[in-house]
Every structure is written in structure tokens, then in C-alpha cells.
Amino acid sequence: MIHCLKIFLVTLRGISNSYQIRWHRNYFSNTPRQSPTEGNPPAALAPLRSQRLCGFFIIQMLPDLISMKLLLDTHIFLWFISGSNQLSAIFRDSIQNPNNTVYLSVVSLWECIIKYQLGKLPLPESPEIYLPKQREQHRIDSLTVDEASVVQLIKLPSLHRDPFDRLLICQSLQHNLTILTADEAVMSYQMAQFLK
């Protein structure tokens, strides 16, 4: 993927330089602008034509080449499955992009069950039925809590005390995941990666 992106950038630079050179010559020249067939053999145009064609195909392929591993914060998952307009278009498109691998942590399930029992989270069905069903219907993978993730806690600064958020950050660090969240407290952990 990195190799393809390098080709893409080089192609854009080459096209840009070509246009700048031609503009410079035409602007400062007193001679009429020649057509591509006047004084320019077709072979001379081949490299530029090839660059444009290569750039076009790379632009078309970029959505398929770029993929991410995403970890949903609890509220992002709830907004997504409920069709809430609080969820940004960028987040929704990223979750629905089949090239991305999307995870929901069991920590989020734990958080939802506690809030449901406290009467703070109304759901159409009991959470142990509704949430796994929604996760599977939307092809979101479940992410378990492992020892390697938990020990990441030692690296976190004491920015806030929410245990669910802190475990999600630990999982993202351990598994190299990009977090989708609208929670500014979570985004204050600069060692983690966030989609913005």
C-alpha cells in the first residue's frame, strides 16, 4: 500500500511539474501556442500521457488500497445501530467500508449491561440478546480483553477515571487500532490513534 501511495504522489508531482513548465513557456513566449501535433512528435507526449493514465487508475484504486482497523467507542456503536444523526458521515462511511476491519470490545458490552441495569440505557431487547445480534448483523468483530491489553494500563496517564474508556485505549494500543469516538476525554490520550 505504501509503495502504491508513493507512486501516486510521484505521479501527481510529475503531472504538476509538467503543467507548470508548459504554462511558464506559453506565458513568457511571444510565439503562438502550438498544438500537440506541431513540432512535438507523438513519442514525446507518451510519458505524460502514461503518467496521467497511471494517476487516474491509482486515484480510482485508493479506496480499495487503504484499509483500517477500527475500534468503536460504546456510544459510536449505539449511534450507528440506531441510525442516529449524531454519528458523523465520516464515521458512518468508515464503519460501512468493507475494506475496514471494525471491532466492538466486550468492554462496551459490559458498560451497556451495567447502564441498562441502572435504567440509564433503554434498549429494544435485553442487552445480552440485542447487542451481540446487532454487532453480528453489521459484521462487526468482537474484541476480547487479554492480559497484554490490560498491562497497557501502566502506560496511561491519569487523565480521567472511566475504567471502560481506559481499557478501550489499552486495547487500541495493544492491537494497533484506530478509535472512533466523540468523547473529548478519550481523545486527550495522545498516545492512541483516532479517526477525526
C-alpha positions as CSV (number, residue, x, y, z in Angstrom):
1,M,0.0,0.0,0.0
2,I,2.8,2.4,0.9
3,H,4.5,1.7,-2.4
4,C,1.3,2.5,-4.3
5,L,0.9,5.7,-2.4
6,K,4.5,6.7,-3.3
7,I,3.7,6.1,-7.0
8,F,0.6,8.2,-6.6
9,L,2.5,11.1,-5.1
10,V,5.3,10.9,-7.6
11,T,2.7,10.8,-10.4
12,L,0.9,13.9,-9.1
13,R,4.2,15.7,-8.8
14,G,5.2,14.8,-12.3
15,I,1.8,16.0,-13.7
16,S,2.0,19.2,-11.7
17,N,5.6,19.9,-12.9
18,S,4.6,19.3,-16.5
19,Y,1.7,21.7,-16.3
20,Q,3.9,24.4,-14.6
21,I,6.6,24.1,-17.3
22,R,4.1,24.3,-20.1
23,W,2.4,27.3,-18.5
24,H,5.7,29.1,-18.0
25,R,6.7,28.6,-21.6
26,N,3.4,29.7,-23.0
27,Y,3.1,32.8,-20.7
28,F,6.5,34.2,-21.4
29,S,6.7,33.2,-25.1
30,N,5.7,35.6,-27.9
31,T,5.1,32.7,-30.3
32,P,1.7,31.2,-30.8
33,R,0.9,28.2,-28.7
34,Q,1.5,25.1,-30.7
35,S,-0.9,22.2,-30.9
36,P,0.3,18.8,-29.6
37,T,1.0,17.7,-33.2
38,E,3.0,20.7,-34.2
39,G,6.7,20.3,-33.5
40,N,6.1,17.6,-30.9
41,P,6.5,14.0,-32.0
42,P,3.8,11.7,-30.5
43,A,6.6,9.8,-28.6
44,A,7.4,13.0,-26.6
45,L,3.8,13.0,-25.2
46,A,3.8,9.4,-24.3
47,P,5.4,9.8,-20.8
48,L,3.0,12.5,-19.8
49,R,0.0,10.5,-21.2
50,S,1.3,7.5,-19.3
51,Q,1.6,9.4,-16.0
52,R,-2.0,10.8,-16.3
53,L,-3.4,7.4,-17.0
54,C,-1.4,5.8,-14.1
55,G,-2.6,8.6,-11.8
56,F,-6.2,8.1,-12.8
57,F,-6.1,4.4,-12.1
58,I,-4.4,4.9,-8.7
59,I,-7.0,7.5,-7.7
60,Q,-9.7,5.1,-8.6
61,M,-8.0,2.3,-6.6
62,L,-7.1,4.3,-3.5
63,P,-10.4,3.4,-1.6
64,D,-9.6,-0.2,-2.1
65,L,-5.9,0.1,-1.2
66,I,-6.4,2.0,2.1
67,S,-7.9,-0.1,4.9
68,M,-8.0,0.5,8.6
69,K,-8.6,-1.5,11.8
70,L,-11.2,0.4,13.8
71,L,-12.3,0.2,17.4
72,L,-15.7,1.7,18.2
73,D,-16.3,3.5,21.4
74,T,-19.5,2.4,23.1
75,H,-21.6,5.5,22.1
76,I,-20.4,5.3,18.5
77,F,-21.7,1.7,18.2
78,L,-25.0,2.7,19.7
79,W,-25.4,5.7,17.4
80,F,-24.5,3.5,14.4
81,I,-27.0,0.7,15.1
82,S,-29.8,3.2,15.9
83,G,-29.2,5.4,12.9
84,S,-28.6,8.4,15.0
85,N,-27.8,11.7,13.2
86,Q,-25.2,12.3,15.9
87,L,-22.9,10.0,14.1
88,S,-20.8,11.8,11.5
89,A,-20.8,10.8,7.9
90,I,-17.0,10.1,8.1
91,F,-17.6,7.7,10.9
92,R,-20.6,6.0,9.3
93,D,-18.8,5.6,6.0
94,S,-15.7,4.2,7.7
95,I,-17.8,1.6,9.6
96,Q,-19.6,0.6,6.5
97,N,-16.5,0.4,4.3
98,P,-16.0,-3.3,3.6
99,N,-12.2,-2.8,3.4
100,N,-12.0,-1.8,7.0
101,T,-12.0,-4.3,9.9
102,V,-14.3,-3.0,12.7
103,Y,-14.2,-4.1,16.3
104,L,-16.5,-3.8,19.3
105,S,-14.9,-4.5,22.6
106,V,-16.5,-6.7,25.2
107,V,-15.8,-3.8,27.4
108,S,-18.5,-1.9,25.6
109,L,-20.9,-4.8,26.1
110,W,-20.0,-4.8,29.8
111,E,-20.7,-1.0,30.0
112,C,-24.0,-1.3,28.3
113,I,-25.3,-4.0,30.5
114,I,-24.4,-2.0,33.6
115,K,-26.1,1.1,32.3
116,Y,-29.2,-1.0,31.2
117,Q,-29.5,-2.4,34.7
118,L,-29.3,1.0,36.2
119,G,-32.1,2.3,33.9
120,K,-29.7,4.6,32.0
121,L,-29.8,2.8,28.7
122,P,-33.1,1.9,27.2
123,L,-32.9,-0.9,24.5
124,P,-35.5,-2.7,22.4
125,E,-34.4,-6.0,23.9
126,S,-32.3,-7.2,26.8
127,P,-28.7,-6.3,26.1
128,E,-27.2,-9.8,26.1
129,I,-29.5,-10.5,23.2
130,Y,-29.8,-7.2,21.4
131,L,-26.2,-6.0,21.3
132,P,-24.5,-9.2,20.1
133,K,-27.2,-9.6,17.5
134,Q,-26.7,-6.0,16.2
135,R,-22.9,-6.5,16.2
136,E,-23.2,-9.6,14.0
137,Q,-25.8,-8.1,11.7
138,H,-23.5,-5.2,10.9
139,R,-20.4,-7.5,10.5
140,I,-18.5,-6.0,13.4
141,D,-16.0,-8.3,15.1
142,S,-15.9,-8.8,18.9
143,L,-12.7,-7.9,20.7
144,T,-11.9,-9.7,23.9
145,V,-9.8,-8.3,26.8
146,D,-6.5,-10.1,27.0
147,E,-3.7,-9.8,29.5
148,A,-1.4,-7.9,27.1
149,S,-4.0,-5.2,26.8
150,V,-4.7,-4.9,30.5
151,V,-1.0,-4.4,31.3
152,Q,-1.0,-1.4,29.0
153,L,-2.8,0.5,31.8
154,I,0.6,1.2,33.4
155,K,1.4,3.4,30.5
156,L,-1.7,5.6,30.6
157,P,-1.6,9.0,32.3
158,S,-4.3,9.7,34.9
159,L,-6.3,11.9,32.7
160,H,-9.7,10.6,33.8
161,R,-11.0,7.6,35.8
162,D,-13.5,5.9,33.5
163,P,-12.4,2.3,33.5
164,F,-14.3,1.4,30.3
165,D,-12.6,4.2,28.3
166,R,-9.2,3.4,29.7
167,L,-9.5,-0.3,28.7
168,L,-10.6,0.6,25.2
169,I,-7.5,2.8,24.9
170,C,-5.3,-0.1,26.1
171,Q,-6.8,-2.4,23.6
172,S,-6.2,0.1,20.8
173,L,-2.6,0.4,21.8
174,Q,-2.0,-3.4,22.1
175,H,-3.7,-4.2,18.8
176,N,-2.8,-1.1,16.8
177,L,-6.4,0.0,16.3
178,T,-7.8,3.4,15.4
179,I,-10.5,4.5,17.8
180,L,-13.8,6.1,16.7
181,T,-15.1,8.3,19.5
182,A,-16.7,11.7,20.0
183,D,-15.6,11.8,23.6
184,E,-13.0,14.5,24.2
185,A,-11.8,12.9,27.4
186,V,-10.8,9.8,25.4
187,M,-9.2,11.8,22.7
188,S,-7.0,13.5,25.3
189,Y,-4.8,10.3,25.3
190,Q,-2.4,11.4,22.7
191,M,-0.6,8.1,22.5
192,A,-3.7,6.5,20.9
193,Q,-4.8,6.8,17.3
194,F,-8.1,8.5,16.5
195,L,-10.2,8.9,13.4
196,K,-11.2,12.6,13.0
